[in-house]
Amino acid sequence: MEQEEPAERERRLAGERAQVTLRREKEDPAERRQRLAGNRARSALRREEEHPAEREQRLAVHRVWATLRREQEGTTEREERLAGNRARVLNAGD
């Protein structure tokens, strides 16, 4: 199989992302809830079967990406993220 050039790959992936975005914009709210519930169920099953070392590695990668993302965000983005965190905590008590 022929190796894809980085620019070609990026164009292809951008097109795929655009198709997914369009599909999700047209998606019925009930279908969206069902799709997301399925995603959560698959993730939960994968985590149950995960070896402790794999879990630690996955969480370490997550922490690195989260740190990098925070370092790149501006003040407004940080304030919005923290406000969203506070809202989730308050709503969790309902």
Chimera marker file (.cmm) of the C-alpha trace (Angstrom):
<marker_set name="trace">
<marker id="1" x="0.000" y="0.000" z="0.000" r="1" g="1" b="0" radius="0.5"/>
<marker id="2" x="1.283" y="3.428" z="-0.912" r="1" g="1" b="0" radius="0.5"/>
<marker id="3" x="2.260" y="5.749" z="1.947" r="1" g="1" b="0" radius="0.5"/>
<marker id="4" x="0.083" y="8.835" z="2.225" r="1" g="1" b="0" radius="0.5"/>
<marker id="5" x="1.776" y="12.243" z="2.183" r="1" g="1" b="0" radius="0.5"/>
<marker id="6" x="1.240" y="14.302" z="5.371" r="1" g="1" b="0" radius="0.5"/>
<marker id="7" x="-0.594" y="17.070" z="3.491" r="1" g="1" b="0" radius="0.5"/>
<marker id="8" x="-2.848" y="14.518" z="1.755" r="1" g="1" b="0" radius="0.5"/>
<marker id="9" x="-3.541" y="12.803" z="5.057" r="1" g="1" b="0" radius="0.5"/>
<marker id="10" x="-4.423" y="16.112" z="6.729" r="1" g="1" b="0" radius="0.5"/>
<marker id="11" x="-6.802" y="17.024" z="3.875" r="1" g="1" b="0" radius="0.5"/>
<marker id="12" x="-8.457" y="13.612" z="4.077" r="1" g="1" b="0" radius="0.5"/>
<marker id="13" x="-8.841" y="13.830" z="7.858" r="1" g="1" b="0" radius="0.5"/>
<marker id="14" x="-10.226" y="17.383" z="7.614" r="1" g="1" b="0" radius="0.5"/>
<marker id="15" x="-12.825" y="16.137" z="5.136" r="1" g="1" b="0" radius="0.5"/>
<marker id="16" x="-13.759" y="13.255" z="7.432" r="1" g="1" b="0" radius="0.5"/>
<marker id="17" x="-14.096" y="15.619" z="10.392" r="1" g="1" b="0" radius="0.5"/>
<marker id="18" x="-16.315" y="17.937" z="8.320" r="1" g="1" b="0" radius="0.5"/>
<marker id="19" x="-18.573" y="15.005" z="7.367" r="1" g="1" b="0" radius="0.5"/>
<marker id="20" x="-18.894" y="13.960" z="11.018" r="1" g="1" b="0" radius="0.5"/>
<marker id="21" x="-19.702" y="17.546" z="12.017" r="1" g="1" b="0" radius="0.5"/>
<marker id="22" x="-22.441" y="17.795" z="9.377" r="1" g="1" b="0" radius="0.5"/>
<marker id="23" x="-23.883" y="14.441" z="10.398" r="1" g="1" b="0" radius="0.5"/>
<marker id="24" x="-23.978" y="15.499" z="14.061" r="1" g="1" b="0" radius="0.5"/>
<marker id="25" x="-25.631" y="18.841" z="13.236" r="1" g="1" b="0" radius="0.5"/>
<marker id="26" x="-28.464" y="16.947" z="11.523" r="1" g="1" b="0" radius="0.5"/>
<marker id="27" x="-28.702" y="14.362" z="14.301" r="1" g="1" b="0" radius="0.5"/>
<marker id="28" x="-31.910" y="14.064" z="16.296" r="1" g="1" b="0" radius="0.5"/>
<marker id="29" x="-31.398" y="14.841" z="20.026" r="1" g="1" b="0" radius="0.5"/>
<marker id="30" x="-32.684" y="11.376" z="21.007" r="1" g="1" b="0" radius="0.5"/>
<marker id="31" x="-30.255" y="9.726" z="18.577" r="1" g="1" b="0" radius="0.5"/>
<marker id="32" x="-27.444" y="11.869" z="19.994" r="1" g="1" b="0" radius="0.5"/>
<marker id="33" x="-28.247" y="10.801" z="23.555" r="1" g="1" b="0" radius="0.5"/>
<marker id="34" x="-28.329" y="7.163" z="22.445" r="1" g="1" b="0" radius="0.5"/>
<marker id="35" x="-24.997" y="7.474" z="20.593" r="1" g="1" b="0" radius="0.5"/>
<marker id="36" x="-23.323" y="9.150" z="23.575" r="1" g="1" b="0" radius="0.5"/>
<marker id="37" x="-24.728" y="6.533" z="25.972" r="1" g="1" b="0" radius="0.5"/>
<marker id="38" x="-23.228" y="3.819" z="23.761" r="1" g="1" b="0" radius="0.5"/>
<marker id="39" x="-19.890" y="5.640" z="23.754" r="1" g="1" b="0" radius="0.5"/>
<marker id="40" x="-19.933" y="5.835" z="27.561" r="1" g="1" b="0" radius="0.5"/>
<marker id="41" x="-20.822" y="2.146" z="27.861" r="1" g="1" b="0" radius="0.5"/>
<marker id="42" x="-17.981" y="1.109" z="25.540" r="1" g="1" b="0" radius="0.5"/>
<marker id="43" x="-15.529" y="3.318" z="27.433" r="1" g="1" b="0" radius="0.5"/>
<marker id="44" x="-16.634" y="1.882" z="30.780" r="1" g="1" b="0" radius="0.5"/>
<marker id="45" x="-16.201" y="-1.670" z="29.511" r="1" g="1" b="0" radius="0.5"/>
<marker id="46" x="-12.763" y="-0.855" z="28.114" r="1" g="1" b="0" radius="0.5"/>
<marker id="47" x="-11.720" y="0.664" z="31.464" r="1" g="1" b="0" radius="0.5"/>
<marker id="48" x="-12.949" y="-2.427" z="33.357" r="1" g="1" b="0" radius="0.5"/>
<marker id="49" x="-10.783" y="-4.675" z="31.187" r="1" g="1" b="0" radius="0.5"/>
<marker id="50" x="-7.780" y="-2.374" z="31.376" r="1" g="1" b="0" radius="0.5"/>
<marker id="51" x="-4.603" y="-3.503" z="33.166" r="1" g="1" b="0" radius="0.5"/>
<marker id="52" x="-3.557" y="-1.173" z="36.038" r="1" g="1" b="0" radius="0.5"/>
<marker id="53" x="-0.319" y="-0.248" z="34.228" r="1" g="1" b="0" radius="0.5"/>
<marker id="54" x="-2.268" y="0.611" z="31.062" r="1" g="1" b="0" radius="0.5"/>
<marker id="55" x="-4.657" y="2.722" z="33.139" r="1" g="1" b="0" radius="0.5"/>
<marker id="56" x="-1.793" y="4.621" z="34.734" r="1" g="1" b="0" radius="0.5"/>
<marker id="57" x="-0.216" y="5.248" z="31.333" r="1" g="1" b="0" radius="0.5"/>
<marker id="58" x="-3.538" y="6.463" z="29.882" r="1" g="1" b="0" radius="0.5"/>
<marker id="59" x="-4.058" y="8.826" z="32.804" r="1" g="1" b="0" radius="0.5"/>
<marker id="60" x="-0.475" y="10.112" z="32.563" r="1" g="1" b="0" radius="0.5"/>
<marker id="61" x="-0.976" y="10.951" z="28.880" r="1" g="1" b="0" radius="0.5"/>
<marker id="62" x="-4.261" y="12.660" z="29.747" r="1" g="1" b="0" radius="0.5"/>
<marker id="63" x="-2.525" y="14.777" z="32.404" r="1" g="1" b="0" radius="0.5"/>
<marker id="64" x="0.208" y="15.825" z="29.953" r="1" g="1" b="0" radius="0.5"/>
<marker id="65" x="-2.322" y="16.873" z="27.298" r="1" g="1" b="0" radius="0.5"/>
<marker id="66" x="-4.415" y="18.714" z="29.878" r="1" g="1" b="0" radius="0.5"/>
<marker id="67" x="-1.332" y="20.573" z="31.095" r="1" g="1" b="0" radius="0.5"/>
<marker id="68" x="-0.322" y="21.529" z="27.554" r="1" g="1" b="0" radius="0.5"/>
<marker id="69" x="-3.854" y="22.697" z="26.770" r="1" g="1" b="0" radius="0.5"/>
<marker id="70" x="-3.941" y="24.865" z="29.915" r="1" g="1" b="0" radius="0.5"/>
<marker id="71" x="-0.566" y="26.388" z="29.091" r="1" g="1" b="0" radius="0.5"/>
<marker id="72" x="-1.887" y="27.419" z="25.667" r="1" g="1" b="0" radius="0.5"/>
<marker id="73" x="-5.212" y="28.866" z="26.777" r="1" g="1" b="0" radius="0.5"/>
<marker id="74" x="-5.752" y="32.551" z="27.356" r="1" g="1" b="0" radius="0.5"/>
<marker id="75" x="-7.383" y="34.210" z="30.345" r="1" g="1" b="0" radius="0.5"/>
<marker id="76" x="-10.872" y="34.179" z="28.814" r="1" g="1" b="0" radius="0.5"/>
<marker id="77" x="-10.667" y="30.480" z="27.924" r="1" g="1" b="0" radius="0.5"/>
<marker id="78" x="-9.423" y="29.680" z="31.429" r="1" g="1" b="0" radius="0.5"/>
<marker id="79" x="-12.253" y="31.622" z="33.047" r="1" g="1" b="0" radius="0.5"/>
<marker id="80" x="-14.802" y="29.865" z="30.816" r="1" g="1" b="0" radius="0.5"/>
<marker id="81" x="-13.320" y="26.433" z="31.589" r="1" g="1" b="0" radius="0.5"/>
<marker id="82" x="-13.354" y="27.085" z="35.333" r="1" g="1" b="0" radius="0.5"/>
<marker id="83" x="-16.914" y="28.436" z="35.181" r="1" g="1" b="0" radius="0.5"/>
<marker id="84" x="-17.947" y="25.261" z="33.360" r="1" g="1" b="0" radius="0.5"/>
<marker id="85" x="-16.230" y="23.161" z="36.019" r="1" g="1" b="0" radius="0.5"/>
<marker id="86" x="-18.078" y="25.029" z="38.785" r="1" g="1" b="0" radius="0.5"/>
<marker id="87" x="-21.412" y="24.589" z="36.978" r="1" g="1" b="0" radius="0.5"/>
<marker id="88" x="-20.822" y="20.835" z="36.597" r="1" g="1" b="0" radius="0.5"/>
<marker id="89" x="-20.028" y="20.512" z="40.303" r="1" g="1" b="0" radius="0.5"/>
<marker id="90" x="-23.157" y="22.462" z="41.258" r="1" g="1" b="0" radius="0.5"/>
<marker id="91" x="-25.344" y="20.437" z="38.866" r="1" g="1" b="0" radius="0.5"/>
<marker id="92" x="-23.911" y="17.162" z="40.170" r="1" g="1" b="0" radius="0.5"/>
<marker id="93" x="-25.569" y="17.906" z="43.503" r="1" g="1" b="0" radius="0.5"/>
<marker id="94" x="-29.054" y="17.984" z="41.922" r="1" g="1" b="0" radius="0.5"/>
<link id1="1" id2="2" r="1" g="1" b="0" radius="0.2"/>
<link id1="2" id2="3" r="1" g="1" b="0" radius="0.2"/>
<link id1="3" id2="4" r="1" g="1" b="0" radius="0.2"/>
<link id1="4" id2="5" r="1" g="1" b="0" radius="0.2"/>
<link id1="5" id2="6" r="1" g="1" b="0" radius="0.2"/>
<link id1="6" id2="7" r="1" g="1" b="0" radius="0.2"/>
<link id1="7" id2="8" r="1" g="1" b="0" radius="0.2"/>
<link id1="8" id2="9" r="1" g="1" b="0" radius="0.2"/>
<link id1="9" id2="10" r="1" g="1" b="0" radius="0.2"/>
<link id1="10" id2="11" r="1" g="1" b="0" radius="0.2"/>
<link id1="11" id2="12" r="1" g="1" b="0" radius="0.2"/>
<link id1="12" id2="13" r="1" g="1" b="0" radius="0.2"/>
<link id1="13" id2="14" r="1" g="1" b="0" radius="0.2"/>
<link id1="14" id2="15" r="1" g="1" b="0" radius="0.2"/>
<link id1="15" id2="16" r="1" g="1" b="0" radius="0.2"/>
<link id1="16" id2="17" r="1" g="1" b="0" radius="0.2"/>
<link id1="17" id2="18" r="1" g="1" b="0" radius="0.2"/>
<link id1="18" id2="19" r="1" g="1" b="0" radius="0.2"/>
<link id1="19" id2="20" r="1" g="1" b="0" radius="0.2"/>
<link id1="20" id2="21" r="1" g="1" b="0" radius="0.2"/>
<link id1="21" id2="22" r="1" g="1" b="0" radius="0.2"/>
<link id1="22" id2="23" r="1" g="1" b="0" radius="0.2"/>
<link id1="23" id2="24" r="1" g="1" b="0" radius="0.2"/>
<link id1="24" id2="25" r="1" g="1" b="0" radius="0.2"/>
<link id1="25" id2="26" r="1" g="1" b="0" radius="0.2"/>
<link id1="26" id2="27" r="1" g="1" b="0" radius="0.2"/>
<link id1="27" id2="28" r="1" g="1" b="0" radius="0.2"/>
<link id1="28" id2="29" r="1" g="1" b="0" radius="0.2"/>
<link id1="29" id2="30" r="1" g="1" b="0" radius="0.2"/>
<link id1="30" id2="31" r="1" g="1" b="0" radius="0.2"/>
<link id1="31" id2="32" r="1" g="1" b="0" radius="0.2"/>
<link id1="32" id2="33" r="1" g="1" b="0" radius="0.2"/>
<link id1="33" id2="34" r="1" g="1" b="0" radius="0.2"/>
<link id1="34" id2="35" r="1" g="1" b="0" radius="0.2"/>
<link id1="35" id2="36" r="1" g="1" b="0" radius="0.2"/>
<link id1="36" id2="37" r="1" g="1" b="0" radius="0.2"/>
<link id1="37" id2="38" r="1" g="1" b="0" radius="0.2"/>
<link id1="38" id2="39" r="1" g="1" b="0" radius="0.2"/>
<link id1="39" id2="40" r="1" g="1" b="0" radius="0.2"/>
<link id1="40" id2="41" r="1" g="1" b="0" radius="0.2"/>
<link id1="41" id2="42" r="1" g="1" b="0" radius="0.2"/>
<link id1="42" id2="43" r="1" g="1" b="0" radius="0.2"/>
<link id1="43" id2="44" r="1" g="1" b="0" radius="0.2"/>
<link id1="44" id2="45" r="1" g="1" b="0" radius="0.2"/>
<link id1="45" id2="46" r="1" g="1" b="0" radius="0.2"/>
<link id1="46" id2="47" r="1" g="1" b="0" radius="0.2"/>
<link id1="47" id2="48" r="1" g="1" b="0" radius="0.2"/>
<link id1="48" id2="49" r="1" g="1" b="0" radius="0.2"/>
<link id1="49" id2="50" r="1" g="1" b="0" radius="0.2"/>
<link id1="50" id2="51" r="1" g="1" b="0" radius="0.2"/>
<link id1="51" id2="52" r="1" g="1" b="0" radius="0.2"/>
<link id1="52" id2="53" r="1" g="1" b="0" radius="0.2"/>
<link id1="53" id2="54" r="1" g="1" b="0" radius="0.2"/>
<link id1="54" id2="55" r="1" g="1" b="0" radius="0.2"/>
<link id1="55" id2="56" r="1" g="1" b="0" radius="0.2"/>
<link id1="56" id2="57" r="1" g="1" b="0" radius="0.2"/>
<link id1="57" id2="58" r="1" g="1" b="0" radius="0.2"/>
<link id1="58" id2="59" r="1" g="1" b="0" radius="0.2"/>
<link id1="59" id2="60" r="1" g="1" b="0" radius="0.2"/>
<link id1="60" id2="61" r="1" g="1" b="0" radius="0.2"/>
<link id1="61" id2="62" r="1" g="1" b="0" radius="0.2"/>
<link id1="62" id2="63" r="1" g="1" b="0" radius="0.2"/>
<link id1="63" id2="64" r="1" g="1" b="0" radius="0.2"/>
<link id1="64" id2="65" r="1" g="1" b="0" radius="0.2"/>
<link id1="65" id2="66" r="1" g="1" b="0" radius="0.2"/>
<link id1="66" id2="67" r="1" g="1" b="0" radius="0.2"/>
<link id1="67" id2="68" r="1" g="1" b="0" radius="0.2"/>
<link id1="68" id2="69" r="1" g="1" b="0" radius="0.2"/>
<link id1="69" id2="70" r="1" g="1" b="0" radius="0.2"/>
<link id1="70" id2="71" r="1" g="1" b="0" radius="0.2"/>
<link id1="71" id2="72" r="1" g="1" b="0" radius="0.2"/>
<link id1="72" id2="73" r="1" g="1" b="0" radius="0.2"/>
<link id1="73" id2="74" r="1" g="1" b="0" radius="0.2"/>
<link id1="74" id2="75" r="1" g="1" b="0" radius="0.2"/>
<link id1="75" id2="76" r="1" g="1" b="0" radius="0.2"/>
<link id1="76" id2="77" r="1" g="1" b="0" radius="0.2"/>
<link id1="77" id2="78" r="1" g="1" b="0" radius="0.2"/>
<link id1="78" id2="79" r="1" g="1" b="0" radius="0.2"/>
<link id1="79" id2="80" r="1" g="1" b="0" radius="0.2"/>
<link id1="80" id2="81" r="1" g="1" b="0" radius="0.2"/>
<link id1="81" id2="82" r="1" g="1" b="0" radius="0.2"/>
<link id1="82" id2="83" r="1" g="1" b="0" radius="0.2"/>
<link id1="83" id2="84" r="1" g="1" b="0" radius="0.2"/>
<link id1="84" id2="85" r="1" g="1" b="0" radius="0.2"/>
<link id1="85" id2="86" r="1" g="1" b="0" radius="0.2"/>
<link id1="86" id2="87" r="1" g="1" b="0" radius="0.2"/>
<link id1="87" id2="88" r="1" g="1" b="0" radius="0.2"/>
<link id1="88" id2="89" r="1" g="1" b="0" radius="0.2"/>
<link id1="89" id2="90" r="1" g="1" b="0" radius="0.2"/>
<link id1="90" id2="91" r="1" g="1" b="0" radius="0.2"/>
<link id1="91" id2="92" r="1" g="1" b="0" radius="0.2"/>
<link id1="92" id2="93" r="1" g="1" b="0" radius="0.2"/>
<link id1="93" id2="94" r="1" g="1" b="0" radius="0.2"/>
</marker_set>
